[in-house]
Amino acid sequence: MSRKIGGTNVKFRTGDLVINTKNDYKAVSYEAYMKLKEDCILTEQDVCDRVVVNGQIGIIREVIDKEGLLIQFDEDLIFMNKGKLNQLLLGYSIPTFKAQGSTTEYTINIISSKHKRLLSRGLLYVADTRNKKQCVDIGSIDAYETALNININDTNS
């Protein structure tokens, strides 16, 4: 299953890591999807018990030809139809601001002097706290130290 992102055709495959980019308050669980396939009846109660939030990372468990994807988001197995693929990105490498609300086993953060204008203490905090086991920061010590001194919540900045 694939979708266009800009001019690039992105193909989703079983086992791919994906990130959801839009809150979905009516996500369809695998159970509701199977019920729909059996009796073609899907009620409001079937879909209102699952939520997939912006920034949540999942793993594609199955590609269902011409219908959609089964994605494991934490404990929930969610059916995402092809109409919702526009809210998915491959999640192997994501920008820090997209990582808010999600965690991974390991993170590798690139901190470059070329990004000094974008860096802040808060962004470094998010980048360095999205992991369960280990974080590695690679790049410029000068850029890192500069970012630590920028607090975008300060009124005097």
GUVOMAR-231541 format. One line per 5 residues: number of its first residue (from 1); for each residue y, x, z of C-alpha. Coordinates in nm, 3 decimals, always signed. Layout:
N
NUM	Y/X/Z | ...
END
This chain:
157
1	+0.000/+0.000/+0.000 | +0.341/+0.139/-0.087 | +0.714/+0.068/-0.084 | +1.025/+0.230/-0.228 | +1.261/+0.420/+0.001
6	+1.563/+0.518/-0.202 | +1.412/+0.656/-0.520 | +1.087/+0.763/-0.356 | +0.766/+0.562/-0.356 | +0.608/+0.595/-0.008
11	+0.237/+0.523/+0.016 | +0.093/+0.403/+0.347 | -0.267/+0.503/+0.418 | -0.519/+0.443/+0.694 | -0.453/+0.691/+0.976
16	-0.083/+0.738/+0.894 | +0.164/+0.757/+1.180 | +0.447/+0.505/+1.126 | +0.766/+0.411/+1.307 | +0.904/+0.058/+1.318
21	+1.278/+0.046/+1.245 | +1.362/-0.317/+1.329 | +1.284/-0.540/+1.627 | +1.014/-0.795/+1.538 | +1.002/-1.071/+1.800
26	+0.739/-1.265/+1.606 | +0.485/-0.995/+1.532 | +0.145/-1.129/+1.428 | -0.146/-1.002/+1.636 | -0.476/-0.914/+1.474
31	-0.631/-1.221/+1.642 | -0.367/-1.452/+1.493 | -0.412/-1.291/+1.152 | -0.790/-1.351/+1.168 | -0.731/-1.713/+1.274
36	-0.500/-1.760/+0.977 | -0.763/-1.614/+0.742 | -1.026/-1.851/+0.885 | -0.842/-2.183/+0.896 | -0.507/-2.117/+0.723
41	-0.324/-2.258/+1.027 | -0.079/-2.038/+1.214 | +0.122/-2.196/+1.494 | +0.431/-2.077/+1.680 | +0.209/-1.989/+1.981
46	+0.004/-1.755/+1.763 | +0.297/-1.528/+1.684 | +0.535/-1.545/+1.979 | +0.326/-1.343/+2.220 | +0.376/-1.005/+2.047
51	+0.689/-0.795/+2.004 | +0.724/-0.470/+1.810 | +1.053/-0.297/+1.885 | +1.276/-0.060/+1.692 | +1.153/+0.296/+1.740
56	+0.797/+0.201/+1.833 | +0.538/+0.432/+1.682 | +0.198/+0.316/+1.562 | -0.106/+0.422/+1.364 | -0.225/+0.238/+1.055
61	-0.581/+0.124/+1.128 | -0.645/-0.056/+0.800 | -0.475/-0.120/+0.467 | -0.552/-0.474/+0.354 | -0.507/-0.478/-0.024
66	-0.211/-0.685/-0.143 | -0.168/-0.843/+0.202 | -0.041/-0.587/+0.449 | -0.136/-0.337/+0.718 | -0.314/-0.347/+1.052
71	-0.119/-0.117/+1.282 | -0.202/-0.010/+1.637 | +0.120/-0.017/+1.843 | +0.024/+0.095/+2.196 | -0.235/-0.163/+2.312
76	-0.152/-0.420/+2.042 | -0.318/-0.437/+1.702 | -0.056/-0.596/+1.476 | -0.083/-0.735/+1.123 | +0.229/-0.649/+0.923
81	+0.250/-0.828/+0.590 | +0.384/-0.654/+0.281 | +0.718/-0.835/+0.322 | +0.781/-0.640/+0.644 | +0.702/-0.296/+0.502
86	+1.076/-0.236/+0.461 | +1.096/-0.192/+0.839 | +0.839/+0.091/+0.841 | +0.883/+0.464/+0.786 | +0.626/+0.740/+0.804
91	+0.654/+0.876/+1.157 | +0.538/+1.236/+1.125 | +0.891/+1.376/+1.136 | +1.173/+1.156/+1.264 | +1.535/+1.215/+1.364
96	+1.605/+1.215/+1.737 | +1.808/+0.894/+1.734 | +1.504/+0.712/+1.588 | +1.285/+0.844/+1.871 | +1.460/+0.645/+2.144
101	+1.208/+0.412/+2.301 | +0.902/+0.601/+2.181 | +0.688/+0.886/+2.310 | +0.451/+1.135/+2.154 | +0.214/+1.398/+2.291
106	+0.428/+1.686/+2.162 | +0.776/+1.726/+2.017 | +0.933/+2.005/+1.815 | +1.312/+1.988/+1.799 | +1.520/+2.183/+1.549
111	+1.862/+2.271/+1.693 | +2.082/+2.426/+1.429 | +2.439/+2.554/+1.433 | +2.489/+2.348/+1.118 | +2.440/+2.036/+1.332
116	+2.692/+2.127/+1.604 | +2.916/+1.831/+1.523 | +2.627/+1.591/+1.575 | +2.480/+1.744/+1.889 | +2.554/+1.627/+2.244
121	+2.399/+1.642/+2.589 | +2.264/+1.288/+2.549 | +2.101/+1.365/+2.215 | +1.933/+1.675/+2.362 | +1.812/+1.464/+2.654
126	+1.647/+1.216/+2.417 | +1.500/+1.498/+2.205 | +1.356/+1.679/+2.505 | +1.213/+1.375/+2.688 | +1.013/+1.196/+2.417
131	+0.692/+1.390/+2.487 | +0.404/+1.349/+2.728 | +0.273/+1.707/+2.723 | +0.505/+1.965/+2.569 | +0.842/+2.009/+2.402
136	+0.945/+2.305/+2.189 | +1.309/+2.360/+2.092 | +1.363/+2.590/+1.794 | +1.698/+2.715/+1.676 | +2.032/+2.842/+1.792
141	+2.092/+2.904/+2.163 | +2.467/+2.884/+2.091 | +2.429/+2.536/+1.936 | +2.213/+2.424/+2.230 | +2.466/+2.547/+2.487
146	+2.754/+2.389/+2.295 | +2.567/+2.056/+2.290 | +2.508/+2.072/+2.666 | +2.885/+2.082/+2.715 | +2.947/+1.770/+2.507
151	+2.909/+1.443/+2.694 | +3.003/+1.158/+2.462 | +3.043/+0.931/+2.767 | +3.333/+1.140/+2.900 | +3.666/+0.964/+2.848
156	+3.845/+1.299/+2.821 | +3.635/+1.423/+2.526
END
